[in-house]
Amino acid sequence: STLVTAGVYLLIRFNNLLVDTFFLKILLLLSGLTMFMAGISANYEFDLKKIIALSTLSQLGLMMSILSMGFSDLAFFHLLTHAMFKALLFMCAGMIIHMMMDIQDIRFMGGMSNFIPLTSMCLNISNLALCGIPFL
């Protein structure tokens, strides 16, 4: 995931070389397929870390589609905000997994907000920010 993010950053930096090329049309198609497949795959997972990793893949597809439409500044802004909130999401997930005695299965995580309310609140804020809720 980190190497793919570095690749997205390099494409943002060298976006001026790719303007009005056929490569951007192919990139738009592939990024749309990436978002779709990652989203569908995340819906059928039960492992918390895999769900977060697949959501990262979907967000990278979104960044690539933004970049292929010519909005390199918006793609870079999304890259930075995604990194910040995804780090918060992974820290909250690590806390939850630690509290669950290394169980990552989300089927056993019901009612967690009663035991760790601050972590649950941070997890929800991070999730809402990654969903695109305004002012986050």
N, C-alpha and C positions, 0 to 999 in steps of 0.2 A: 504494500500500500504506500509506503514511503517513497519507493522508487517510482511508482506511478505518479504520485504527487509531484515529484521532481520532474518527471516528463511533462506534466501539465504546465509546470512553471516554465520550463524551457520553451514549450510551444507558445506560452504567453509572451515570453521575451522576444521570440523570433517571429511574432505574428505578422510583422510588416512584410516579411518575405513571402508569406503565404496568402496575402490578400488577392482575391479574385482568381483563385486557382481551382482546378477540379478536385484537388485534395480536400478542400473544405466541405464540398458537397458529400464526399464519401465519409468524411469525419462526422458530419451531421447525422448521416444514416447509422453509422456504427455507434455513435454515442447514444442515439435514441434506442437502439437495440440493447445496449449495455444497461441503460436505465431500466428498461422494461424487464429484462431477464434478472437483474439483481433484485428488483422489487418483488417479482414473482417468487424467486428463490427464498427471499427473506420471510415471506408469508408462510412458508412451510417448514421453517426451522424451529427447533426447540432450544438450541444452545444460545445463550445470551451473547457470548462473544462472537459467534458466527453471524448473528443478526446484526450486530453493530458493524462487523466487517463488511457485510453485504450492503448495509446502508451507506457505508463509505464508498463502496464501488458505485452505487447509484448516484451519489453526489458528485463523484469524479466524472461520471457520464454527463451529468448536468453541466459541469464546468466546461467540458469539451464541446457540448452543444452550444453553450453561450459563446465560446471562443470561435466556433465555426460560423456563427452568425455575425462575427466582426466586433463583438463587444469585449475587447481584451481587458479594459479597466474593470468592468463588472465581473469578469471571470477571476481576476486577481483579488478583488474584494471578497468574492465568494470563497476563494481559496483560504484567505486569512480568517474569515469568520467561521468557516467550517472547521479549520484546524483548532481554533480556540474552543468551540463548543463540543467538538468531538473529543478533545482531551478531557473536558469536564465529564462527558458521558462515559469514557473509559475509566476515569477515576471513580465515579459512582458505581459502575458495574464491578470494578475490583473490590470496592467496599462491600457490596452486596454479596459477591461470591465468597469473600472472606467471612462474612457473618453467617453464611449458609454452610460453612465447613466444606468449602471447595465444591459445592454443587452448582453447576452452571445451567441446569435444566429449568426453564421458566415455568414449567408445570408445578414446581414445588415452591414458587415464590409468591404465593397469594398472601395478602394482608401485610406486606412488608412495611407499608407506610405507618403502621401503628408502632413498629419497633424502632425504625430509623427514619423519623419524619424529616430531618434536615437533608439527609441523603436522597430521600424520595423527592423532596422539593427541588433539589439541584438537578436530579435526573429528569424531572418533568420540565424544568426550565430549559435544559439543554435539548431535550427532545422537541419542545415547541419551537425553539430557535432553529433547529435543523429542518423543521417542517415549514418554516418561512413565515411564522407569525410576526406581524409588524412590531417594531420597537424592540426586538430582541436581536 
